[in-house]
Amino acid sequence: MYCTTFHANGVVFRVKFSESTETYLKEIYRLSKTDEHVRSIDVASKLNVSKASVNGAVKKLAKEGYLNHRPYGLIFSH
């Protein structure tokens, strides 16, 4: 487990993630800085994993409220 600390609106948050979850979130964030729409295939390419692996992780992250996911591979971070 990894513990990540971040600040938002003056509040400090401490969140525990698995290493793989943290890796997916960081890459989605990085990609969102250069493109408005992050696609699963782009994350898969950058992390050298299958699109199915990304889709599974994205569904889990969306269910837990960490990001929004739309059909056809588009991922929208909060």
Buried (B, 14 or more C-beta within 10 A) or exposed (E): EEEEEEEEEEEEEEEEBEEEBBBBBEBBEEBBEEEEEBBBEBBBBEBEBEBEBBBEBBEEBBEEEBBEBEEEBBBBBE
